[in-house]
Amino acid sequence: MNSKKVSDTTVGRFFSGRLAVLFSALCLYIILSSLIRVIFLIWSAANVDFNLVAILRAFGTGFLYDLTMGLMFLLLYQIYLLLVPKKWIGSLADRIITYVYLALIFIIIYFSLLAEIPFWDEFGIRFNFIAVDYLIYTYEVVENINQSYPLPFIIGVLVALIIGTFVLLIKTNKFKNTFTDKIPLKKRAAYLLPTLMVTVVLGITMKNKFADFSNNKVVNELGKNGAFSFIAAFQANELDYMTFYPSLPEKKAYSVLKQHLLQNNQSYTSKQWDDISRNTTGSTEQRPNIVLVTIESFSGEFLKAFGNKDNITPNYDRLATEGIFFTQLYATGTRTVRGMEALTLSVPPTPGNSIVRRPDNGNLFSIATVLRTKNYHPYFIYGGDGYFDNMNNFFGGQGFDIVDRDRGNPLSDEIKTKRFSIEDSEVTFENAWGICDEDIYRQSIKYADESSRQKKPFFQFIMTTSNHKPYTFPAGKIDLPQGDRNAAVKYTDYALGKYLAEARQKPWFKNTVFVIVADHCASSAGKWEINIEKHHIPAVIYNLGKAEKIDRLASQIDVMPTLFGYLGWNYDSNFYGKDINQTKPGDERAFLGNYRTLGLLKNNQFTQIDDRKKIKQFQVAADQQSLNEIRTKNNALVDETIAYYQTASVRFRNGKMKEKH
């Protein structure tokens, strides 16, 4: 059979004619995406349920996503090949357009595939809304990549891959065929119109949720495509609860909620069915200064108290024996903004973006609302640029003065609080995410000294950054190498110990309480959609003159109400969090979620709801490492879970979380 006859066959036309480069690029993308899928399967084998049918389904679904994204990447080139006049085929303009377009597409393809590897390493999932957020904060992300990985090497690999691909296409005559086959428009249309139709149909019909068919998160994520997941996350960065999640009639939701919100020393102040305002009756009030230290990525598993044998947190381990130590505390989410939301607003994690990052999030009922009634001066102290994740606008909107590493990103016009910049002369070490923990603690002492001189009680919300990749810190402080997770934890603990030692020398120390808690765990990757043990965090209330353990199940949103209870405060509350010491036996619970799946842990049962209106319940193993699905649901727990999340989501949307004036 001669070459002309081969090129006239369907397969020949796809790979040996005008369309050769188009379909070769498509096949290459599908092959590389499948290879990434195999790598992730091997990488996360320990968390995979090896059900052959499920894995085959994941790979089949993944092929459809890969085909969809490959066709979408090449959509403009398909249109170009269809419409370009026959006489232009092979011209200089045709060659330039083809080379430039393919170069850009291969940059995107290879970058997205390579970027999935560290993302999977950290989160155990495909791209999601976190990756979308990273597009916004380019300085921190680019600097973090530069400091965490050999960036020149990565760029070199990227360039080499693109050059290698072009060489391969040249050696196999794909470019030659593309530029010499002067196929008429009618024949081109016969091939390209069906391809374009398939592209459009797949682009419209394929949804990321199609891959979520099992209880095993890794299997579900294997069936996805990183680029497709990124686009899906971009489109669904905010989720309307009533549209996507299981719900109750509004009055029933509030009725169920109000049965569980009330703690022993509270009473409702209104008979209005949707008013959750309560009066909290305290005892003899104490009003010490309060420092809330929120430690980046500080998992419970790092502590000796929870079985760690590496002795990397000696200072925190000592505080756990000297203060009030929470042993069964769970973070609401897997990102810093979720921890901030939980500790500041004392609400469950609403779906989509954290409230910290949403518009119109000022003047909410928060811990600052209560602190103002006690005449405290609140500070938010952060070692990076608080523009990141909208932190400055959020805290400023609640009345906090801001102390941060100002890079020229102004506060919004609505923010009336003060902003203080951390000067270069005050910094001894800095990486992509901000100044080292020792430097941020010096800022704390600086502003505590100033408040003390003014004889005004102060509240500080400190956010540390050293325990974040690239895990770099000042040299000569500890005996572990830079760039290692355990080393960053040990330095973080070292800096905390040094801070408290310096604070003890200050006259304000004896009248200052320290709350030291993690924002979230170091990793969320695991077998389940929500891995309960990956939300277990430590918290300690130190320097209150008490040494005790709180072994009751508690949520991150309960930390500050519990502190207020120890201080004997009388105050009005709209919080969802409760003083764990005033919580009725059997009503302890913890809220855990990611941006689209939400859950309630209570009485060794975990109730999970998601944006496909699915409801699942699991029996939780004693070690929290495994979940066994319950077929006969506990409807009371289902209603309680829905009531908490539904009302919290709707209250923010309709403005009922705002302070009452």
Secondary structure, 3 states (H helix, E strand, C coil): CCHHHHHHCHHHHHHHCCCHHHHHHHHHHHHHHHHHHHHHHHHCHHHCCCCHHHHHHHHHHHHHHHHHHHHHHCHHHHHHHHHCCHHHCCCHHHHHHHHHHHHHHHHHHHHHHHHHHHHHHHHCCCCCHHHHHHHHCHHHHHHHHHHHCCHHHHHHHHHHHHHHHHHHHHHCCHHHHHHHCCCCHHHHHHHHHHHHHHHHHHHHHCCHHHHCCCCCHHHHHHCCCHHHHHHHHHHCCCCCHHHHCCCCCHHHHHHHHHHHHCCCCEEECCCCCCCCCEEECCCCCCCCEEEEEEECCCCHHHCHHHCCCCCCCHHHHHHHHHCEEEEEEECCCCCHHHHHHHHHHCCCCCCCCCHHHCCCCCCECCHHHHHHHCCCEEEEEECCCCCHHHHHHHHHHCCCEEEECCCCCCCCCCCCCCEEECCHHHCCCEECCEECHHHHHHHHHHHHHHHHHCCCCEEEEEECCCCCCCCCCCCCCCCCCCCCHHHHHHHHHHHHHHHHHHHCCCCCHHHEEEEEEECCCCCCCCCCCCCHHHHEEEEEEECCCCCEEECCCEEHHHHHHHHHHHCCCCEEECCCCCCHHHCCCCCCCEEEECCCEEEEEECCEEEEEECCCCEEEEEECCCCCCEEECCCCCHHHHHHHHHHHHHHHHHHHCCCCECCC
